[in-house]
């Protein structure tokens, strides 16, 4: 129970930092550099996924991958599931921005709520699951 609470607490903390990186990167590329919101969203995704992998592996799920091959399998799984949440993010952004004319940065913030929940479920159930013998 205590370990599960710690995992959720750390996920919220690291997820907060990841979300901040995602939103600030999006804002910088969209508002400051005037890139299309879909391109800015993709760039923000890359930055936040790299940060999220390291922090989730180390601080949230304390995943142990003793070999390079196991780490690459884990990383590939992480990126694959994050790509699914990227599609949710992008789809939400397109509906809000192009369909409902909601401000791009506001849309990004709203989309991140959906992504945060999906990413925790993917990480907990599929990516950083406890491995036997470690």
N, C-alpha and C positions, 0 to 999 in steps of 0.2 A: 504494500500500500504506500509506504513512504517513498520507495523508488519510483512508483508510478506518478506520485505527486511531483517529485523532483523532475521527472521527465517532462511532464506537462508544463511545469513552471519554467524550465529551461527552454522548452520549445516556444513558449510565449515570449520570453526575453529575446532569444535569438531570432525568432520569427519577427519580432518587432524591429530588430536591427536590419534583418533582411528586407522587410517591408519598407523601411526607411530608405535603404539603399535603392530599392526598386523604384520608389516614388521620386526620390531626388534625381536619380539618373534619368528617369523618364522626363521629368520636368526640365532638366538641363538640356537634353537633346531635343525635346519638343518645343519648349518656350524660348530657350536661349539660342539654340542653333537652328530653330525653325524646321526641324525634320518632321515629316509626316508622322502622325501619332502611332501608326502601325510599325514604322521603322524604329521610332524611339522606344516603343514597347518591347520590341525584339532585343534591342541593345540593352535595355534595362533588365530584361530576363536573363541574358547571358551573365551580366555582372552579379545579379542576385543569386543565380543558381550556383555559381562558383563559391560565393561567400557561404551560402546555405549548406552546401555539401560539407565543407570543412567544419562549420560550427555544429551541424547536426550530428555528424560522425563523431566529433570529439566531445562535445559538451552535452548534447541532448540524449543521444542513444548510446554513447560510449561504445561504439562499434569497434570490434577487434578483427582486423583482416590481416593475418600473419604473412600472407604472400601477396606479391604484386598482382598476380592473376585474380585472387579473391577481391582485392581492392578495385581492380578494373571492372569486375562483374558488378560489384556494389555501385561503383560510380556510374556505369552504364545504366543500371537499373534506376538509379536516382535521377539521372538526366532524362531517361525515358518517361518516368512518371511525372517529372516536372514539365516535360513537354506536353503531357496531357493537360496539366493545369494551365500551361501557357495557352493552349487552345481555348480553354474555358475563359481565361483572362482576355484573350484577343476577341473572342466571340462576344463577351460582355461589353468590351470597349466598342466594338463595331455597332452593336445594338444601341448603346447609350449615345455614342458620339454621332454616328452617321444616321441612325434611325430616329433618335429622340432629341438630337441637338443639345445634349448635355455637355458642359465644359469638359475638355479632355482630361485635365488633371483631376477634377472631381470624379470623372468616370474611372480613372485609374485607381483612385482611393476606394471607390465602391467595389470594383472588380477584385481588389486585394482581399476583401473579406471572404469572398467565395474561395479564392485561391488558398488562403491560410488554412481553412478547414480541410479542403481537399488534400493539400500537401501533408498535413499531419496524419491523416488517415492512410495515405499512400506510404509515408515513411514508417509509421508504426506497424502496419500490417504486412508490407511487402519488402521494403528496402533494408531497414535496419533491424529486422527480426532477429531474435536471439538464435544463435547457431549452437548446435550441440557440440560439447567438447571445448568451448572457449569460455 
